Every structure is written in C-alpha cells, then in structure tokens.
C-alpha cells in the first residue's frame, strides 16, 4: 500500500463530498421537476 499524505486524503474527502452534493442537487432538481406535476395530480 502506498503512503497517503494528509493533503491527498483531504483532497479525496473534499472531492467525494462535492460529488455527493452535486448528485444530491441534480437529483433534487430532476425529482422536483418530475414530481411536482404528479404530486398536484395526486392531491
């Protein structure tokens, strides 16, 4: 196993957090657009 420096570890952690936020944001946008009309129809 290679020795992972703290900087590399922090970079990787920040990247995964950012990716998670982006995926959440995109999912909310997509689900918001597609679910609002169906919610109104059901209600």
PDBQT receptor file of N, H, CA, C and O in Angstrom, charges set to zero:
ATOM      1  N   UNK A   1       0.847  -1.205   0.000  1.00  0.00    +0.000 N 
ATOM      2  CA  UNK A   1       0.000   0.000   0.000  1.00  0.00    +0.000 C 
ATOM      3  C   UNK A   1       0.876   1.246   0.000  1.00  0.00    +0.000 C 
ATOM      4  O   UNK A   1       1.893   1.319   0.690  1.00  0.00    +0.000 OA
ATOM      5  N   UNK A   2       0.450   2.219  -0.794  1.00  0.00    +0.000 N 
ATOM      6  H   UNK A   2      -0.376   2.159  -1.354  1.00  0.00    +0.000 HD
ATOM      7  CA  UNK A   2       1.200   3.476  -0.835  1.00  0.00    +0.000 C 
ATOM      8  C   UNK A   2       0.848   4.334   0.365  1.00  0.00    +0.000 C 
ATOM      9  O   UNK A   2      -0.267   4.271   0.884  1.00  0.00    +0.000 OA
ATOM     10  N   UNK A   3       1.804   5.133   0.801  1.00  0.00    +0.000 N 
ATOM     11  H   UNK A   3       2.710   5.184   0.380  1.00  0.00    +0.000 HD
ATOM     12  CA  UNK A   3       1.549   6.047   1.907  1.00  0.00    +0.000 C 
ATOM     13  C   UNK A   3       0.748   7.244   1.394  1.00  0.00    +0.000 C 
ATOM     14  O   UNK A   3       1.184   7.950   0.485  1.00  0.00    +0.000 OA
ATOM     15  N   UNK A   4      -0.408   7.459   1.977  1.00  0.00    +0.000 N 
ATOM     16  H   UNK A   4      -0.762   6.885   2.715  1.00  0.00    +0.000 HD
ATOM     17  CA  UNK A   4      -1.266   8.566   1.544  1.00  0.00    +0.000 C 
ATOM     18  C   UNK A   4      -1.011   9.763   2.451  1.00  0.00    +0.000 C 
ATOM     19  O   UNK A   4      -1.168   9.675   3.668  1.00  0.00    +0.000 OA
ATOM     20  N   UNK A   5      -0.618  10.877   1.850  1.00  0.00    +0.000 N 
ATOM     21  H   UNK A   5      -0.490  10.948   0.861  1.00  0.00    +0.000 HD
ATOM     22  CA  UNK A   5      -0.369  12.084   2.636  1.00  0.00    +0.000 C 
ATOM     23  C   UNK A   5      -1.693  12.696   3.079  1.00  0.00    +0.000 C 
ATOM     24  O   UNK A   5      -2.749  12.402   2.519  1.00  0.00    +0.000 OA
ATOM     25  N   UNK A   6      -1.615  13.552   4.095  1.00  0.00    +0.000 N 
ATOM     26  H   UNK A   6      -0.757  13.791   4.550  1.00  0.00    +0.000 HD
ATOM     27  CA  UNK A   6      -2.821  14.183   4.617  1.00  0.00    +0.000 C 
ATOM     28  C   UNK A   6      -3.480  15.024   3.532  1.00  0.00    +0.000 C 
ATOM     29  O   UNK A   6      -4.706  15.070   3.431  1.00  0.00    +0.000 OA
ATOM     30  N   UNK A   7      -2.655  15.692   2.719  1.00  0.00    +0.000 N 
ATOM     31  H   UNK A   7      -1.659  15.655   2.801  1.00  0.00    +0.000 HD
ATOM     32  CA  UNK A   7      -3.202  16.551   1.673  1.00  0.00    +0.000 C 
ATOM     33  C   UNK A   7      -4.012  15.721   0.677  1.00  0.00    +0.000 C 
ATOM     34  O   UNK A   7      -5.110  16.114   0.283  1.00  0.00    +0.000 OA
ATOM     35  N   UNK A   8      -3.462  14.563   0.269  1.00  0.00    +0.000 N 
ATOM     36  H   UNK A   8      -2.570  14.244   0.589  1.00  0.00    +0.000 HD
ATOM     37  CA  UNK A   8      -4.174  13.693  -0.672  1.00  0.00    +0.000 C 
ATOM     38  C   UNK A   8      -5.484  13.212  -0.059  1.00  0.00    +0.000 C 
ATOM     39  O   UNK A   8      -6.519  13.175  -0.725  1.00  0.00    +0.000 OA
ATOM     40  N   UNK A   9      -5.424  12.844   1.225  1.00  0.00    +0.000 N 
ATOM     41  H   UNK A   9      -4.584  12.875   1.766  1.00  0.00    +0.000 HD
ATOM     42  CA  UNK A   9      -6.616  12.350   1.912  1.00  0.00    +0.000 C 
ATOM     43  C   UNK A   9      -7.698  13.429   1.959  1.00  0.00    +0.000 C 
ATOM     44  O   UNK A   9      -8.867  13.162   1.681  1.00  0.00    +0.000 OA
ATOM     45  N   UNK A  10      -7.289  14.664   2.317  1.00  0.00    +0.000 N 
ATOM     46  H   UNK A  10      -6.339  14.881   2.543  1.00  0.00    +0.000 HD
ATOM     47  CA  UNK A  10      -8.244  15.773   2.395  1.00  0.00    +0.000 C 
ATOM     48  C   UNK A  10      -8.819  16.056   1.015  1.00  0.00    +0.000 C 
ATOM     49  O   UNK A  10     -10.021  16.278   0.869  1.00  0.00    +0.000 OA
ATOM     50  N   UNK A  11      -7.944  16.047  -0.010  1.00  0.00    +0.000 N 
ATOM     51  H   UNK A  11      -6.967  15.866   0.109  1.00  0.00    +0.000 HD
ATOM     52  CA  UNK A  11      -8.417  16.293  -1.377  1.00  0.00    +0.000 C 
ATOM     53  C   UNK A  11      -9.467  15.263  -1.769  1.00  0.00    +0.000 C 
ATOM     54  O   UNK A  11     -10.506  15.605  -2.335  1.00  0.00    +0.000 OA
ATOM     55  N   UNK A  12      -9.188  14.004  -1.464  1.00  0.00    +0.000 N 
ATOM     56  H   UNK A  12      -8.345  13.726  -1.004  1.00  0.00    +0.000 HD
ATOM     57  CA  UNK A  12     -10.117  12.928  -1.820  1.00  0.00    +0.000 C 
ATOM     58  C   UNK A  12     -11.440  13.097  -1.078  1.00  0.00    +0.000 C 
ATOM     59  O   UNK A  12     -12.512  12.929  -1.659  1.00  0.00    +0.000 OA
ATOM     60  N   UNK A  13     -11.355  13.435   0.223  1.00  0.00    +0.000 N 
ATOM     61  H   UNK A  13     -10.484  13.571   0.695  1.00  0.00    +0.000 HD
ATOM     62  CA  UNK A  13     -12.565  13.605   1.021  1.00  0.00    +0.000 C 
ATOM     63  C   UNK A  13     -13.400  14.760   0.489  1.00  0.00    +0.000 C 
ATOM     64  O   UNK A  13     -14.617  14.642   0.347  1.00  0.00    +0.000 OA
ATOM     65  N   UNK A  14     -12.737  15.883   0.196  1.00  0.00    +0.000 N 
ATOM     66  H   UNK A  14     -11.749  15.979   0.312  1.00  0.00    +0.000 HD
ATOM     67  CA  UNK A  14     -13.458  17.053  -0.319  1.00  0.00    +0.000 C 
ATOM     68  C   UNK A  14     -14.115  16.706  -1.647  1.00  0.00    +0.000 C 
ATOM     69  O   UNK A  14     -15.249  17.103  -1.913  1.00  0.00    +0.000 OA
ATOM     70  N   UNK A  15     -13.386  15.957  -2.484  1.00  0.00    +0.000 N 
ATOM     71  H   UNK A  15     -12.464  15.635  -2.268  1.00  0.00    +0.000 HD
ATOM     72  CA  UNK A  15     -13.924  15.590  -3.801  1.00  0.00    +0.000 C 
ATOM     73  C   UNK A  15     -15.176  14.737  -3.640  1.00  0.00    +0.000 C 
ATOM     74  O   UNK A  15     -16.176  14.969  -4.318  1.00  0.00    +0.000 OA
ATOM     75  N   UNK A  16     -15.127  13.747  -2.743  1.00  0.00    +0.000 N 
ATOM     76  H   UNK A  16     -14.314  13.559  -2.192  1.00  0.00    +0.000 HD
ATOM     77  CA  UNK A  16     -16.292  12.875  -2.565  1.00  0.00    +0.000 C 
ATOM     78  C   UNK A  16     -17.468  13.671  -2.009  1.00  0.00    +0.000 C 
ATOM     79  O   UNK A  16     -18.612  13.452  -2.409  1.00  0.00    +0.000 OA
ATOM     80  N   UNK A  17     -17.189  14.601  -1.081  1.00  0.00    +0.000 N 
ATOM     81  H   UNK A  17     -16.260  14.778  -0.757  1.00  0.00    +0.000 HD
ATOM     82  CA  UNK A  17     -18.263  15.421  -0.513  1.00  0.00    +0.000 C 
ATOM     83  C   UNK A  17     -18.877  16.289  -1.602  1.00  0.00    +0.000 C 
ATOM     84  O   UNK A  17     -20.099  16.402  -1.700  1.00  0.00    +0.000 OA
ATOM     85  N   UNK A  18     -18.018  16.907  -2.428  1.00  0.00    +0.000 N 
ATOM     86  H   UNK A  18     -17.025  16.816  -2.348  1.00  0.00    +0.000 HD
ATOM     87  CA  UNK A  18     -18.522  17.760  -3.509  1.00  0.00    +0.000 C 
ATOM     88  C   UNK A  18     -19.357  16.943  -4.481  1.00  0.00    +0.000 C 
ATOM     89  O   UNK A  18     -20.435  17.373  -4.890  1.00  0.00    +0.000 OA
ATOM     90  N   UNK A  19     -18.863  15.762  -4.853  1.00  0.00    +0.000 N 
ATOM     91  H   UNK A  19     -17.987  15.413  -4.521  1.00  0.00    +0.000 HD
ATOM     92  CA  UNK A  19     -19.613  14.900  -5.782  1.00  0.00    +0.000 C 
ATOM     93  C   UNK A  19     -20.968  14.543  -5.176  1.00  0.00    +0.000 C 
ATOM     94  O   UNK A  19     -21.986  14.555  -5.867  1.00  0.00    +0.000 OA
ATOM     95  N   UNK A  20     -20.975  14.227  -3.882  1.00  0.00    +0.000 N 
ATOM     96  H   UNK A  20     -20.148  14.218  -3.320  1.00  0.00    +0.000 HD
ATOM     97  CA  UNK A  20     -22.233  13.892  -3.215  1.00  0.00    +0.000 C 
ATOM     98  C   UNK A  20     -23.209  15.049  -3.261  1.00  0.00    +0.000 C 
ATOM     99  O   UNK A  20     -24.395  14.854  -3.530  1.00  0.00    +0.000 OA
ATOM    100  N   UNK A  21     -22.717  16.268  -2.997  1.00  0.00    +0.000 N 
ATOM    101  H   UNK A  21     -21.754  16.427  -2.779  1.00  0.00    +0.000 HD
ATOM    102  CA  UNK A  21     -23.585  17.441  -3.041  1.00  0.00    +0.000 C 
ATOM    103  C   UNK A  21     -24.128  17.666  -4.442  1.00  0.00    +0.000 C 
ATOM    104  O   UNK A  21     -25.309  17.969  -4.613  1.00  0.00    +0.000 OA
ATOM    105  N   UNK A  22     -23.255  17.516  -5.463  1.00  0.00    +0.000 N 
ATOM    106  H   UNK A  22     -22.295  17.270  -5.324  1.00  0.00    +0.000 HD
ATOM    107  CA  UNK A  22     -23.681  17.728  -6.851  1.00  0.00    +0.000 C 
ATOM    108  C   UNK A  22     -24.761  16.715  -7.226  1.00  0.00    +0.000 C 
ATOM    109  O   UNK A  22     -25.768  17.076  -7.835  1.00  0.00    +0.000 OA
ATOM    110  N   UNK A  23     -24.552  15.447  -6.862  1.00  0.00    +0.000 N 
ATOM    111  H   UNK A  23     -23.734  15.154  -6.368  1.00  0.00    +0.000 HD
ATOM    112  CA  UNK A  23     -25.541  14.405  -7.182  1.00  0.00    +0.000 C 
ATOM    113  C   UNK A  23     -26.856  14.717  -6.475  1.00  0.00    +0.000 C 
ATOM    114  O   UNK A  23     -27.927  14.585  -7.067  1.00  0.00    +0.000 OA
ATOM    115  N   UNK A  24     -26.779  15.132  -5.209  1.00  0.00    +0.000 N 
ATOM    116  H   UNK A  24     -25.909  15.240  -4.727  1.00  0.00    +0.000 HD
ATOM    117  CA  UNK A  24     -27.986  15.469  -4.452  1.00  0.00    +0.000 C 
ATOM    118  C   UNK A  24     -28.714  16.629  -5.128  1.00  0.00    +0.000 C 
ATOM    119  O   UNK A  24     -29.933  16.603  -5.293  1.00  0.00    +0.000 OA
ATOM    120  N   UNK A  25     -27.935  17.659  -5.522  1.00  0.00    +0.000 N 
ATOM    121  H   UNK A  25     -26.944  17.680  -5.388  1.00  0.00    +0.000 HD
ATOM    122  CA  UNK A  25     -28.513  18.847  -6.152  1.00  0.00    +0.000 C 
ATOM    123  C   UNK A  25     -29.213  18.474  -7.450  1.00  0.00    +0.000 C 
ATOM    124  O   UNK A  25     -30.340  18.902  -7.701  1.00  0.00    +0.000 OA
ATOM    125  N   UNK A  26     -28.530  17.662  -8.287  1.00  0.00    +0.000 N 
ATOM    126  H   UNK A  26     -27.614  17.314  -8.083  1.00  0.00    +0.000 HD
ATOM    127  CA  UNK A  26     -29.108  17.261  -9.580  1.00  0.00    +0.000 C 
ATOM    128  C   UNK A  26     -30.357  16.414  -9.339  1.00  0.00    +0.000 C 
ATOM    129  O   UNK A  26     -31.367  16.599 -10.017  1.00  0.00    +0.000 OA
ATOM    130  N   UNK A  27     -30.297  15.495  -8.388  1.00  0.00    +0.000 N 
ATOM    131  H   UNK A  27     -29.475  15.344  -7.838  1.00  0.00    +0.000 HD
ATOM    132  CA  UNK A  27     -31.455  14.630  -8.098  1.00  0.00    +0.000 C 
ATOM    133  C   UNK A  27     -32.632  15.476  -7.635  1.00  0.00    +0.000 C 
ATOM    134  O   UNK A  27     -33.763  15.254  -8.066  1.00  0.00    +0.000 OA
ATOM    135  N   UNK A  28     -32.372  16.452  -6.754  1.00  0.00    +0.000 N 
ATOM    136  H   UNK A  28     -31.453  16.632  -6.404  1.00  0.00    +0.000 HD
ATOM    137  CA  UNK A  28     -33.448  17.317  -6.274  1.00  0.00    +0.000 C 
ATOM    138  C   UNK A  28     -34.058  18.089  -7.428  1.00  0.00    +0.000 C 
ATOM    139  O   UNK A  28     -35.279  18.228  -7.504  1.00  0.00    +0.000 OA
ATOM    140  N   UNK A  29     -33.216  18.598  -8.336  1.00  0.00    +0.000 N 
ATOM    141  H   UNK A  29     -32.224  18.485  -8.274  1.00  0.00    +0.000 HD
ATOM    142  CA  UNK A  29     -33.715  19.346  -9.493  1.00  0.00    +0.000 C 
ATOM    143  C   UNK A  29     -34.563  18.443 -10.376  1.00  0.00    +0.000 C 
ATOM    144  O   UNK A  29     -35.667  18.810 -10.777  1.00  0.00    +0.000 OA
ATOM    145  N   UNK A  30     -34.032  17.246 -10.680  1.00  0.00    +0.000 N 
ATOM    146  H   UNK A  30     -33.134  16.948 -10.354  1.00  0.00    +0.000 HD
ATOM    147  CA  UNK A  30     -34.755  16.327 -11.571  1.00  0.00    +0.000 C 
ATOM    148  C   UNK A  30     -36.047  15.862 -10.906  1.00  0.00    +0.000 C 
ATOM    149  O   UNK A  30     -37.107  15.898 -11.530  1.00  0.00    +0.000 OA
ATOM    150  N   UNK A  31     -35.973  15.429  -9.655  1.00  0.00    +0.000 N 
ATOM    151  H   UNK A  31     -35.112  15.400  -9.149  1.00  0.00    +0.000 HD
ATOM    152  CA  UNK A  31     -37.166  14.922  -8.975  1.00  0.00    +0.000 C 
ATOM    153  C   UNK A  31     -38.158  16.059  -8.749  1.00  0.00    +0.000 C 
ATOM    154  O   UNK A  31     -39.368  15.842  -8.804  1.00  0.00    +0.000 OA
ATOM    155  N   UNK A  32     -37.657  17.274  -8.496  1.00  0.00    +0.000 N 
ATOM    156  H   UNK A  32     -36.674  17.451  -8.451  1.00  0.00    +0.000 HD
ATOM    157  CA  UNK A  32     -38.545  18.414  -8.300  1.00  0.00    +0.000 C 
ATOM    158  C   UNK A  32     -39.342  18.702  -9.550  1.00  0.00    +0.000 C 
ATOM    159  O   UNK A  32     -40.546  18.953  -9.486  1.00  0.00    +0.000 OA
ATOM    160  N   UNK A  33     -38.658  18.666 -10.712  1.00  0.00    +0.000 N 
ATOM    161  H   UNK A  33     -37.680  18.462 -10.763  1.00  0.00    +0.000 HD
ATOM    162  CA  UNK A  33     -39.338  18.941 -11.976  1.00  0.00    +0.000 C 
ATOM    163  C   UNK A  33     -40.348  17.848 -12.294  1.00  0.00    +0.000 C 
ATOM    164  O   UNK A  33     -41.447  18.140 -12.765  1.00  0.00    +0.000 OA
ATOM    165  N   UNK A  34     -39.986  16.587 -12.042  1.00  0.00    +0.000 N 
ATOM    166  H   UNK A  34     -39.093  16.350 -11.660  1.00  0.00    +0.000 HD
ATOM    167  CA  UNK A  34     -40.840  15.475 -12.463  1.00  0.00    +0.000 C 
ATOM    168  C   UNK A  34     -41.918  15.164 -11.421  1.00  0.00    +0.000 C 
ATOM    169  O   UNK A  34     -42.984  14.661 -11.777  1.00  0.00    +0.000 OA
ATOM    170  N   UNK A  35     -41.661  15.453 -10.138  1.00  0.00    +0.000 N 
ATOM    171  H   UNK A  35     -40.795  15.861  -9.848  1.00  0.00    +0.000 HD
ATOM    172  CA  UNK A  35     -42.600  15.039  -9.092  1.00  0.00    +0.000 C 
ATOM    173  C   UNK A  35     -43.650  16.105  -8.793  1.00  0.00    +0.000 C 
ATOM    174  O   UNK A  35     -44.725  15.768  -8.298  1.00  0.00    +0.000 OA
ATOM    175  N   UNK A  36     -43.380  17.369  -9.072  1.00  0.00    +0.000 N 
ATOM    176  H   UNK A  36     -42.507  17.643  -9.474  1.00  0.00    +0.000 HD
ATOM    177  CA  UNK A  36     -44.357  18.415  -8.738  1.00  0.00    +0.000 C 
ATOM    178  C   UNK A  36     -45.678  18.227  -9.479  1.00  0.00    +0.000 C 
ATOM    179  O   UNK A  36     -46.730  18.279  -8.841  1.00  0.00    +0.000 OA
ATOM    180  N   UNK A  37     -45.675  18.011 -10.795  1.00  0.00    +0.000 N 
ATOM    181  H   UNK A  37     -44.820  17.969 -11.313  1.00  0.00    +0.000 HD
ATOM    182  CA  UNK A  37     -46.947  17.823 -11.502  1.00  0.00    +0.000 C 
ATOM    183  C   UNK A  37     -47.678  16.569 -11.026  1.00  0.00    +0.000 C 
ATOM    184  O   UNK A  37     -48.902  16.587 -10.900  1.00  0.00    +0.000 OA
ATOM    185  N   UNK A  38     -46.951  15.476 -10.760  1.00  0.00    +0.000 N 
ATOM    186  H   UNK A  38     -45.957  15.461 -10.863  1.00  0.00    +0.000 HD
ATOM    187  CA  UNK A  38     -47.603  14.250 -10.301  1.00  0.00    +0.000 C 
ATOM    188  C   UNK A  38     -48.172  14.463  -8.902  1.00  0.00    +0.000 C 
ATOM    189  O   UNK A  38     -49.253  13.959  -8.597  1.00  0.00    +0.000 OA
ATOM    190  N   UNK A  39     -47.464  15.200  -8.046  1.00  0.00    +0.000 N 
ATOM    191  H   UNK A  39     -46.586  15.610  -8.294  1.00  0.00    +0.000 HD
ATOM    192  CA  UNK A  39     -47.972  15.466  -6.700  1.00  0.00    +0.000 C 
ATOM    193  C   UNK A  39     -49.270  16.261  -6.786  1.00  0.00    +0.000 C 
ATOM    194  O   UNK A  39     -50.223  15.979  -6.060  1.00  0.00    +0.000 OA
ATOM    195  N   UNK A  40     -49.307  17.253  -7.671  1.00  0.00    +0.000 N 
ATOM    196  H   UNK A  40     -48.532  17.482  -8.261  1.00  0.00    +0.000 HD
ATOM    197  CA  UNK A  40     -50.510  18.062  -7.819  1.00  0.00    +0.000 C 
ATOM    198  C   UNK A  40     -51.668  17.206  -8.328  1.00  0.00    +0.000 C 
ATOM    199  O   UNK A  40     -52.807  17.370  -7.891  1.00  0.00    +0.000 OA
ATOM    200  N   UNK A  41     -51.371  16.290  -9.255  1.00  0.00    +0.000 N 
ATOM    201  H   UNK A  41     -50.446  16.157  -9.610  1.00  0.00    +0.000 HD
ATOM    202  CA  UNK A  41     -52.422  15.415  -9.788  1.00  0.00    +0.000 C 
ATOM    203  C   UNK A  41     -52.952  14.506  -8.685  1.00  0.00    +0.000 C 
ATOM    204  O   UNK A  41     -54.163  14.322  -8.563  1.00  0.00    +0.000 OA
ATOM    205  N   UNK A  42     -52.055  13.936  -7.881  1.00  0.00    +0.000 N 
ATOM    206  H   UNK A  42     -51.071  14.085  -7.980  1.00  0.00    +0.000 HD
ATOM    207  CA  UNK A  42     -52.486  13.026  -6.822  1.00  0.00    +0.000 C 
ATOM    208  C   UNK A  42     -53.278  13.782  -5.760  1.00  0.00    +0.000 C 
ATOM    209  O   UNK A  42     -54.287  13.281  -5.264  1.00  0.00    +0.000 OA
ATOM    210  N   UNK A  43     -52.825  14.985  -5.409  1.00  0.00    +0.000 N 
ATOM    211  H   UNK A  43     -52.006  15.392  -5.812  1.00  0.00    +0.000 HD
ATOM    212  CA  UNK A  43     -53.538  15.783  -4.414  1.00  0.00    +0.000 C 
ATOM    213  C   UNK A  43     -54.640  16.521  -5.107  1.00  0.00    +0.000 C 
ATOM    214  O   UNK A  43     -55.383  17.265  -4.467  1.00  0.00    +0.000 OA
TER     215      UNK A  43
